[in-house]
């Protein structure tokens, strides 16, 4: 089941940043090469305005979440997961990036998407670890993108 989720994740990331209808993921054959997140010759990658706004929204969501009482519950993680999934869909729907910057965005988003899914893990310990990785990944955004 986890392999299916990972394949679906890769398919979504591969085909998400275009302005065409969503593909039928069950019919797409996807071949991707994992890219390591790096700087652009020592500089940050240029992201589009919509991506920057959606990432900032995700950063705020996690910050607000962490200030709430009872954040270490499955219910709180489920709400955070659903909200972050909505923001990720916004990123995919509005992305206009292409070329190497687009590839680096996917390298950045891949672990984030995986951890957002892990927020719904049955084991609370796994979900909380995913939440902490999400927070750390969102903090890295401004290191790699402008």
NORBEL-V223495 format. One record per residue. RES is the residue in three letters. SS is DSSP state (2 for helix, 1 for strand, 0 for the rest). PHI is phi in degrees with one decimal (NA if undefined). Layout:
BEGIN
res->RES ss->SS phi->PHI
res->RES ss->SS phi->PHI
END
This chain:
BEGIN
res->UNK ss->0 phi->NA
res->UNK ss->2 phi->-63.5
res->UNK ss->2 phi->-62.8
res->UNK ss->2 phi->-63.9
res->UNK ss->2 phi->-62.7
res->UNK ss->2 phi->-64.7
res->UNK ss->2 phi->-63.5
res->UNK ss->2 phi->-64.8
res->UNK ss->2 phi->-59.9
res->UNK ss->2 phi->-62.0
res->UNK ss->2 phi->-63.1
res->UNK ss->2 phi->-63.0
res->UNK ss->2 phi->-64.8
res->UNK ss->2 phi->-68.0
res->UNK ss->2 phi->-107.4
res->UNK ss->0 phi->-87.1
res->UNK ss->0 phi->-92.9
res->UNK ss->0 phi->-127.0
res->UNK ss->0 phi->-103.0
res->UNK ss->0 phi->-124.5
res->UNK ss->0 phi->-58.4
res->UNK ss->0 phi->-61.0
res->UNK ss->0 phi->-74.2
res->UNK ss->0 phi->-75.9
res->UNK ss->0 phi->-61.2
res->UNK ss->0 phi->-75.3
res->UNK ss->0 phi->-104.0
res->UNK ss->0 phi->-82.9
res->UNK ss->0 phi->-106.5
res->UNK ss->0 phi->-114.1
res->UNK ss->0 phi->-127.5
res->UNK ss->0 phi->-128.2
res->UNK ss->0 phi->-115.2
res->UNK ss->0 phi->-71.0
res->UNK ss->0 phi->-103.1
res->UNK ss->0 phi->-83.3
res->UNK ss->0 phi->-73.0
res->UNK ss->0 phi->-138.0
res->UNK ss->0 phi->-81.5
res->UNK ss->1 phi->-92.4
res->UNK ss->0 phi->52.8
res->UNK ss->0 phi->88.5
res->UNK ss->1 phi->-110.4
res->UNK ss->0 phi->-77.3
res->UNK ss->1 phi->-74.2
res->UNK ss->0 phi->-83.7
res->UNK ss->0 phi->-99.1
res->UNK ss->0 phi->-78.6
res->UNK ss->2 phi->-58.5
res->UNK ss->2 phi->-61.7
res->UNK ss->2 phi->-63.7
res->UNK ss->2 phi->-58.7
res->UNK ss->2 phi->-65.6
res->UNK ss->2 phi->-68.6
res->UNK ss->2 phi->-66.6
res->UNK ss->2 phi->-60.1
res->UNK ss->2 phi->-63.2
res->UNK ss->2 phi->-65.3
res->UNK ss->2 phi->-60.2
res->UNK ss->2 phi->-64.4
res->UNK ss->2 phi->-58.1
res->UNK ss->2 phi->-68.5
res->UNK ss->2 phi->-60.7
res->UNK ss->2 phi->-64.4
res->UNK ss->2 phi->-56.3
res->UNK ss->2 phi->-67.8
res->UNK ss->2 phi->-88.6
res->UNK ss->0 phi->-78.4
res->UNK ss->0 phi->-72.3
res->UNK ss->0 phi->60.1
res->UNK ss->0 phi->-79.7
res->UNK ss->0 phi->-94.2
res->UNK ss->0 phi->-123.9
res->UNK ss->2 phi->-59.1
res->UNK ss->2 phi->-64.6
res->UNK ss->2 phi->-64.6
res->UNK ss->2 phi->-67.4
res->UNK ss->2 phi->-65.0
res->UNK ss->2 phi->-61.9
res->UNK ss->2 phi->-61.6
res->UNK ss->2 phi->-60.2
res->UNK ss->2 phi->-62.8
res->UNK ss->2 phi->-67.2
res->UNK ss->2 phi->-67.1
res->UNK ss->2 phi->-60.9
res->UNK ss->2 phi->-62.8
res->UNK ss->2 phi->-67.2
res->UNK ss->2 phi->-63.2
res->UNK ss->2 phi->-61.6
res->UNK ss->2 phi->-62.9
res->UNK ss->2 phi->-59.2
res->UNK ss->2 phi->-66.0
res->UNK ss->2 phi->-75.6
res->UNK ss->2 phi->-109.1
res->UNK ss->0 phi->-64.5
res->UNK ss->0 phi->-120.1
res->UNK ss->0 phi->-74.2
res->UNK ss->0 phi->-149.4
res->UNK ss->2 phi->70.1
res->UNK ss->2 phi->-60.4
res->UNK ss->2 phi->-62.6
res->UNK ss->2 phi->-64.1
res->UNK ss->2 phi->-62.1
res->UNK ss->2 phi->-69.0
res->UNK ss->2 phi->-61.6
res->UNK ss->2 phi->-65.0
res->UNK ss->2 phi->-62.0
res->UNK ss->2 phi->-72.0
res->UNK ss->2 phi->-76.5
res->UNK ss->2 phi->-54.3
res->UNK ss->2 phi->-66.2
res->UNK ss->2 phi->-64.8
res->UNK ss->2 phi->-61.8
res->UNK ss->2 phi->-60.6
res->UNK ss->2 phi->-71.9
res->UNK ss->2 phi->-61.6
res->UNK ss->2 phi->-65.0
res->UNK ss->2 phi->-69.9
res->UNK ss->0 phi->-58.8
res->UNK ss->0 phi->-95.1
res->UNK ss->0 phi->-61.0
res->UNK ss->0 phi->-66.8
res->UNK ss->0 phi->-82.2
res->UNK ss->2 phi->-58.7
res->UNK ss->2 phi->-59.4
res->UNK ss->2 phi->-65.6
res->UNK ss->2 phi->-64.8
res->UNK ss->2 phi->-67.4
res->UNK ss->2 phi->-64.2
res->UNK ss->2 phi->-63.2
res->UNK ss->2 phi->-60.2
res->UNK ss->2 phi->-67.2
res->UNK ss->2 phi->-68.1
res->UNK ss->2 phi->-60.7
res->UNK ss->2 phi->-58.7
res->UNK ss->2 phi->-65.6
res->UNK ss->2 phi->-65.6
res->UNK ss->2 phi->-64.4
res->UNK ss->2 phi->-66.4
res->UNK ss->2 phi->-74.5
res->UNK ss->2 phi->-52.4
res->UNK ss->2 phi->-71.4
res->UNK ss->2 phi->-74.0
res->UNK ss->2 phi->-108.8
res->UNK ss->1 phi->-132.2
res->UNK ss->0 phi->-127.4
END
